[in-house]
């Protein structure tokens, strides 16, 4: 809990407009066991978040950052003015 509070405090002091979700993938993968998805209102907020995280134990001590995959939601659909099929509910 203290580590979570330190992470939130550090990132919140540096940027706003970011959210995260955590996925446990250990039972599906041996290469990557945990995934954290960050969403940011804009590129600057994301940039400030990553800079803030690099200054915490989260970055190097508790986790090995394997990849940073940066993308935009529905980018292709927005660019070409077509309907996006990103979320499917059955």
MIVO-416648 format. One record per atom (N, C-alpha, C): x, y, z; atom name; residue number from 1. Coordinates in steps of 0.05 Angstrom, whole numbers. Layout:
BEGIN
rec c1:X	c2:Y	c3:Z	name:CA	resi:NUM
...
//
This chain:
BEGIN
rec c1:16	c2:-24	c3:0	name:N	resi:1
rec c1:0	c2:0	c3:0	name:CA	resi:1
rec c1:17	c2:25	c3:0	name:C	resi:1
rec c1:39	c2:25	c3:15	name:N	resi:2
rec c1:57	c2:48	c3:16	name:CA	resi:2
rec c1:69	c2:53	c3:-11	name:C	resi:2
rec c1:77	c2:31	c3:-25	name:N	resi:3
rec c1:89	c2:34	c3:-52	name:CA	resi:3
rec c1:68	c2:45	c3:-71	name:C	resi:3
rec c1:44	c2:36	c3:-70	name:N	resi:4
rec c1:23	c2:46	c3:-88	name:CA	resi:4
rec c1:19	c2:76	c3:-82	name:C	resi:4
rec c1:17	c2:84	c3:-57	name:N	resi:5
rec c1:13	c2:112	c3:-50	name:CA	resi:5
rec c1:37	c2:129	c3:-60	name:C	resi:5
rec c1:61	c2:119	c3:-58	name:N	resi:6
rec c1:84	c2:134	c3:-68	name:CA	resi:6
rec c1:83	c2:137	c3:-98	name:C	resi:6
rec c1:75	c2:116	c3:-112	name:N	resi:7
rec c1:72	c2:117	c3:-141	name:CA	resi:7
rec c1:51	c2:138	c3:-149	name:C	resi:7
rec c1:28	c2:137	c3:-137	name:N	resi:8
rec c1:7	c2:156	c3:-143	name:CA	resi:8
rec c1:15	c2:184	c3:-136	name:C	resi:8
rec c1:28	c2:188	c3:-113	name:N	resi:9
rec c1:37	c2:214	c3:-105	name:CA	resi:9
rec c1:58	c2:225	c3:-124	name:C	resi:9
rec c1:77	c2:209	c3:-132	name:N	resi:10
rec c1:98	c2:218	c3:-150	name:CA	resi:10
rec c1:87	c2:225	c3:-177	name:C	resi:10
rec c1:71	c2:208	c3:-189	name:N	resi:11
rec c1:60	c2:213	c3:-216	name:CA	resi:11
rec c1:40	c2:236	c3:-215	name:C	resi:11
rec c1:24	c2:237	c3:-194	name:N	resi:12
rec c1:4	c2:258	c3:-192	name:CA	resi:12
rec c1:16	c2:286	c3:-189	name:C	resi:12
rec c1:39	c2:287	c3:-176	name:N	resi:13
rec c1:53	c2:313	c3:-173	name:CA	resi:13
rec c1:65	c2:323	c3:-199	name:C	resi:13
rec c1:70	c2:305	c3:-218	name:N	resi:14
rec c1:83	c2:312	c3:-243	name:CA	resi:14
rec c1:63	c2:316	c3:-266	name:C	resi:14
rec c1:40	c2:303	c3:-265	name:N	resi:15
rec c1:22	c2:305	c3:-288	name:CA	resi:15
rec c1:-7	c2:299	c3:-279	name:C	resi:15
rec c1:-25	c2:307	c3:-296	name:N	resi:16
rec c1:-54	c2:301	c3:-292	name:CA	resi:16
rec c1:-65	c2:289	c3:-318	name:C	resi:16
rec c1:-88	c2:278	c3:-316	name:N	resi:17
rec c1:-101	c2:267	c3:-340	name:CA	resi:17
rec c1:-91	c2:240	c3:-349	name:C	resi:17
rec c1:-82	c2:224	c3:-329	name:N	resi:18
rec c1:-73	c2:197	c3:-336	name:CA	resi:18
rec c1:-88	c2:177	c3:-319	name:C	resi:18
rec c1:-93	c2:153	c3:-330	name:N	resi:19
rec c1:-107	c2:131	c3:-316	name:CA	resi:19
rec c1:-92	c2:106	c3:-322	name:C	resi:19
rec c1:-95	c2:86	c3:-304	name:N	resi:20
rec c1:-81	c2:60	c3:-310	name:CA	resi:20
rec c1:-99	c2:37	c3:-303	name:C	resi:20
rec c1:-94	c2:14	c3:-316	name:N	resi:21
rec c1:-106	c2:-11	c3:-310	name:CA	resi:21
rec c1:-84	c2:-32	c3:-308	name:C	resi:21
rec c1:-88	c2:-52	c3:-292	name:N	resi:22
rec c1:-68	c2:-72	c3:-287	name:CA	resi:22
rec c1:-79	c2:-99	c3:-295	name:C	resi:22
rec c1:-63	c2:-115	c3:-309	name:N	resi:23
rec c1:-71	c2:-142	c3:-318	name:CA	resi:23
rec c1:-50	c2:-161	c3:-308	name:C	resi:23
rec c1:-59	c2:-183	c3:-296	name:N	resi:24
rec c1:-41	c2:-205	c3:-288	name:CA	resi:24
rec c1:-41	c2:-225	c3:-310	name:C	resi:24
rec c1:-19	c2:-229	c3:-323	name:N	resi:25
rec c1:-17	c2:-247	c3:-346	name:CA	resi:25
rec c1:0	c2:-272	c3:-341	name:C	resi:25
rec c1:8	c2:-275	c3:-316	name:N	resi:26
rec c1:26	c2:-296	c3:-308	name:CA	resi:26
rec c1:16	c2:-324	c3:-316	name:C	resi:26
rec c1:-9	c2:-328	c3:-315	name:N	resi:27
rec c1:-20	c2:-355	c3:-322	name:CA	resi:27
rec c1:-22	c2:-359	c3:-352	name:C	resi:27
rec c1:-16	c2:-339	c3:-368	name:N	resi:28
rec c1:-16	c2:-342	c3:-398	name:CA	resi:28
rec c1:12	c2:-340	c3:-410	name:C	resi:28
rec c1:30	c2:-326	c3:-396	name:N	resi:29
rec c1:56	c2:-320	c3:-408	name:CA	resi:29
rec c1:78	c2:-323	c3:-388	name:C	resi:29
rec c1:101	c2:-331	c3:-397	name:N	resi:30
rec c1:124	c2:-332	c3:-380	name:CA	resi:30
rec c1:143	c2:-309	c3:-385	name:C	resi:30
rec c1:141	c2:-296	c3:-408	name:N	resi:31
rec c1:159	c2:-273	c3:-414	name:CA	resi:31
rec c1:150	c2:-248	c3:-400	name:C	resi:31
rec c1:124	c2:-243	c3:-400	name:N	resi:32
rec c1:113	c2:-219	c3:-387	name:CA	resi:32
rec c1:91	c2:-229	c3:-368	name:C	resi:32
rec c1:94	c2:-223	c3:-342	name:N	resi:33
rec c1:75	c2:-234	c3:-323	name:CA	resi:33
rec c1:55	c2:-213	c3:-314	name:C	resi:33
rec c1:60	c2:-187	c3:-317	name:N	resi:34
rec c1:42	c2:-166	c3:-309	name:CA	resi:34
rec c1:43	c2:-144	c3:-330	name:C	resi:34
rec c1:19	c2:-133	c3:-336	name:N	resi:35
rec c1:17	c2:-112	c3:-356	name:CA	resi:35
rec c1:2	c2:-89	c3:-343	name:C	resi:35
rec c1:13	c2:-65	c3:-346	name:N	resi:36
rec c1:-1	c2:-41	c3:-337	name:CA	resi:36
rec c1:-6	c2:-24	c3:-362	name:C	resi:36
rec c1:-32	c2:-18	c3:-366	name:N	resi:37
rec c1:-40	c2:-1	c3:-389	name:CA	resi:37
rec c1:-45	c2:27	c3:-378	name:C	resi:37
rec c1:-31	c2:46	c3:-389	name:N	resi:38
rec c1:-35	c2:74	c3:-382	name:CA	resi:38
rec c1:-49	c2:88	c3:-404	name:C	resi:38
rec c1:-69	c2:104	c3:-397	name:N	resi:39
rec c1:-83	c2:121	c3:-416	name:CA	resi:39
rec c1:-78	c2:150	c3:-408	name:C	resi:39
rec c1:-73	c2:167	c3:-427	name:N	resi:40
rec c1:-68	c2:195	c3:-421	name:CA	resi:40
rec c1:-85	c2:213	c3:-439	name:C	resi:40
rec c1:-92	c2:236	c3:-429	name:N	resi:41
rec c1:-108	c2:254	c3:-445	name:CA	resi:41
rec c1:-93	c2:265	c3:-469	name:C	resi:41
rec c1:-67	c2:267	c3:-467	name:N	resi:42
rec c1:-51	c2:276	c3:-489	name:CA	resi:42
rec c1:-22	c2:267	c3:-486	name:C	resi:42
rec c1:-6	c2:271	c3:-507	name:N	resi:43
rec c1:21	c2:261	c3:-507	name:CA	resi:43
rec c1:38	c2:274	c3:-485	name:C	resi:43
rec c1:34	c2:299	c3:-479	name:N	resi:44
rec c1:50	c2:312	c3:-458	name:CA	resi:44
rec c1:44	c2:299	c3:-431	name:C	resi:44
rec c1:19	c2:293	c3:-425	name:N	resi:45
rec c1:13	c2:280	c3:-399	name:CA	resi:45
rec c1:27	c2:253	c3:-397	name:C	resi:45
rec c1:27	c2:238	c3:-419	name:N	resi:46
rec c1:40	c2:212	c3:-420	name:CA	resi:46
rec c1:70	c2:215	c3:-416	name:C	resi:46
rec c1:82	c2:234	c3:-430	name:N	resi:47
rec c1:111	c2:239	c3:-427	name:CA	resi:47
rec c1:118	c2:246	c3:-399	name:C	resi:47
rec c1:103	c2:263	c3:-386	name:N	resi:48
rec c1:109	c2:271	c3:-358	name:CA	resi:48
rec c1:105	c2:247	c3:-339	name:C	resi:48
rec c1:85	c2:230	c3:-345	name:N	resi:49
rec c1:81	c2:206	c3:-329	name:CA	resi:49
rec c1:105	c2:188	c3:-330	name:C	resi:49
rec c1:115	c2:182	c3:-354	name:N	resi:50
rec c1:137	c2:164	c3:-357	name:CA	resi:50
rec c1:162	c2:175	c3:-343	name:C	resi:50
rec c1:167	c2:201	c3:-346	name:N	resi:51
rec c1:189	c2:214	c3:-332	name:CA	resi:51
rec c1:187	c2:211	c3:-302	name:C	resi:51
rec c1:162	c2:215	c3:-291	name:N	resi:52
rec c1:158	c2:212	c3:-263	name:CA	resi:52
rec c1:162	c2:183	c3:-254	name:C	resi:52
rec c1:153	c2:164	c3:-269	name:N	resi:53
rec c1:156	c2:136	c3:-262	name:CA	resi:53
rec c1:185	c2:127	c3:-261	name:C	resi:53
rec c1:201	c2:138	c3:-279	name:N	resi:54
rec c1:230	c2:131	c3:-280	name:CA	resi:54
rec c1:244	c2:140	c3:-254	name:C	resi:54
rec c1:232	c2:157	c3:-239	name:N	resi:55
rec c1:244	c2:167	c3:-214	name:CA	resi:55
rec c1:234	c2:151	c3:-190	name:C	resi:55
rec c1:220	c2:129	c3:-194	name:N	resi:56
rec c1:209	c2:113	c3:-172	name:CA	resi:56
rec c1:220	c2:85	c3:-173	name:C	resi:56
rec c1:218	c2:70	c3:-151	name:N	resi:57
rec c1:226	c2:42	c3:-150	name:CA	resi:57
rec c1:209	c2:25	c3:-169	name:C	resi:57
rec c1:186	c2:35	c3:-176	name:N	resi:58
rec c1:168	c2:20	c3:-195	name:CA	resi:58
rec c1:183	c2:13	c3:-220	name:C	resi:58
rec c1:199	c2:31	c3:-230	name:N	resi:59
rec c1:211	c2:29	c3:-257	name:CA	resi:59
rec c1:232	c2:7	c3:-258	name:C	resi:59
rec c1:251	c2:6	c3:-240	name:N	resi:60
rec c1:274	c2:-12	c3:-243	name:CA	resi:60
rec c1:275	c2:-33	c3:-221	name:C	resi:60
rec c1:265	c2:-27	c3:-197	name:N	resi:61
rec c1:268	c2:-46	c3:-175	name:CA	resi:61
rec c1:246	c2:-67	c3:-174	name:C	resi:61
rec c1:221	c2:-58	c3:-177	name:N	resi:62
rec c1:198	c2:-76	c3:-175	name:CA	resi:62
rec c1:191	c2:-90	c3:-201	name:C	resi:62
rec c1:196	c2:-77	c3:-223	name:N	resi:63
rec c1:188	c2:-87	c3:-249	name:CA	resi:63
rec c1:211	c2:-84	c3:-268	name:C	resi:63
rec c1:212	c2:-102	c3:-288	name:N	resi:64
rec c1:229	c2:-98	c3:-311	name:CA	resi:64
rec c1:211	c2:-88	c3:-333	name:C	resi:64
rec c1:216	c2:-64	c3:-343	name:N	resi:65
rec c1:200	c2:-53	c3:-364	name:CA	resi:65
rec c1:210	c2:-67	c3:-390	name:C	resi:65
rec c1:193	c2:-83	c3:-402	name:N	resi:66
rec c1:200	c2:-99	c3:-426	name:CA	resi:66
rec c1:196	c2:-82	c3:-451	name:C	resi:66
rec c1:173	c2:-70	c3:-453	name:N	resi:67
rec c1:166	c2:-54	c3:-477	name:CA	resi:67
rec c1:148	c2:-31	c3:-469	name:C	resi:67
rec c1:151	c2:-9	c3:-484	name:N	resi:68
rec c1:132	c2:13	c3:-483	name:CA	resi:68
rec c1:118	c2:13	c3:-510	name:C	resi:68
rec c1:93	c2:7	c3:-510	name:N	resi:69
rec c1:78	c2:6	c3:-535	name:CA	resi:69
rec c1:59	c2:30	c3:-535	name:C	resi:69
rec c1:64	c2:50	c3:-551	name:N	resi:70
rec c1:49	c2:74	c3:-551	name:CA	resi:70
rec c1:30	c2:74	c3:-576	name:C	resi:70
rec c1:5	c2:79	c3:-571	name:N	resi:71
rec c1:-14	c2:79	c3:-593	name:CA	resi:71
rec c1:-37	c2:98	c3:-588	name:C	resi:71
rec c1:-54	c2:101	c3:-608	name:N	resi:72
rec c1:-78	c2:118	c3:-604	name:CA	resi:72
rec c1:-102	c2:101	c3:-610	name:C	resi:72
rec c1:-123	c2:104	c3:-593	name:N	resi:73
rec c1:-147	c2:89	c3:-596	name:CA	resi:73
rec c1:-162	c2:98	c3:-622	name:C	resi:73
rec c1:-168	c2:78	c3:-638	name:N	resi:74
rec c1:-183	c2:83	c3:-663	name:CA	resi:74
rec c1:-169	c2:101	c3:-682	name:C	resi:74
rec c1:-142	c2:102	c3:-681	name:N	resi:75
rec c1:-127	c2:120	c3:-698	name:CA	resi:75
rec c1:-133	c2:116	c3:-728	name:C	resi:75
rec c1:-134	c2:91	c3:-737	name:N	resi:76
rec c1:-139	c2:85	c3:-765	name:CA	resi:76
rec c1:-166	c2:95	c3:-773	name:C	resi:76
rec c1:-186	c2:89	c3:-756	name:N	resi:77
rec c1:-214	c2:97	c3:-763	name:CA	resi:77
rec c1:-216	c2:127	c3:-764	name:C	resi:77
rec c1:-204	c2:141	c3:-745	name:N	resi:78
rec c1:-205	c2:171	c3:-745	name:CA	resi:78
rec c1:-192	c2:182	c3:-769	name:C	resi:78
rec c1:-169	c2:171	c3:-776	name:N	resi:79
rec c1:-154	c2:182	c3:-799	name:CA	resi:79
rec c1:-169	c2:179	c3:-825	name:C	resi:79
rec c1:-182	c2:156	c3:-829	name:N	resi:80
rec c1:-196	c2:150	c3:-854	name:CA	resi:80
rec c1:-226	c2:154	c3:-853	name:C	resi:80
rec c1:-236	c2:164	c3:-830	name:N	resi:81
rec c1:-265	c2:170	c3:-828	name:CA	resi:81
rec c1:-283	c2:146	c3:-831	name:C	resi:81
rec c1:-274	c2:123	c3:-819	name:N	resi:82
rec c1:-291	c2:99	c3:-821	name:CA	resi:82
rec c1:-299	c2:91	c3:-793	name:C	resi:82
rec c1:-319	c2:74	c3:-791	name:N	resi:83
rec c1:-329	c2:65	c3:-765	name:CA	resi:83
rec c1:-308	c2:47	c3:-752	name:C	resi:83
rec c1:-304	c2:52	c3:-726	name:N	resi:84
rec c1:-284	c2:37	c3:-711	name:CA	resi:84
rec c1:-297	c2:12	c3:-699	name:C	resi:84
rec c1:-284	c2:-10	c3:-701	name:N	resi:85
rec c1:-293	c2:-35	c3:-688	name:CA	resi:85
rec c1:-272	c2:-42	c3:-668	name:C	resi:85
rec c1:-273	c2:-29	c3:-644	name:N	resi:86
rec c1:-252	c2:-34	c3:-624	name:CA	resi:86
rec c1:-263	c2:-49	c3:-600	name:C	resi:86
rec c1:-287	c2:-44	c3:-593	name:N	resi:87
rec c1:-299	c2:-57	c3:-570	name:CA	resi:87
rec c1:-323	c2:-74	c3:-579	name:C	resi:87
rec c1:-322	c2:-99	c3:-573	name:N	resi:88
rec c1:-343	c2:-117	c3:-582	name:CA	resi:88
rec c1:-355	c2:-130	c3:-556	name:C	resi:88
rec c1:-381	c2:-128	c3:-553	name:N	resi:89
rec c1:-394	c2:-141	c3:-531	name:CA	resi:89
rec c1:-413	c2:-162	c3:-541	name:C	resi:89
rec c1:-412	c2:-186	c3:-530	name:N	resi:90
rec c1:-430	c2:-207	c3:-539	name:CA	resi:90
rec c1:-448	c2:-216	c3:-517	name:C	resi:90
//
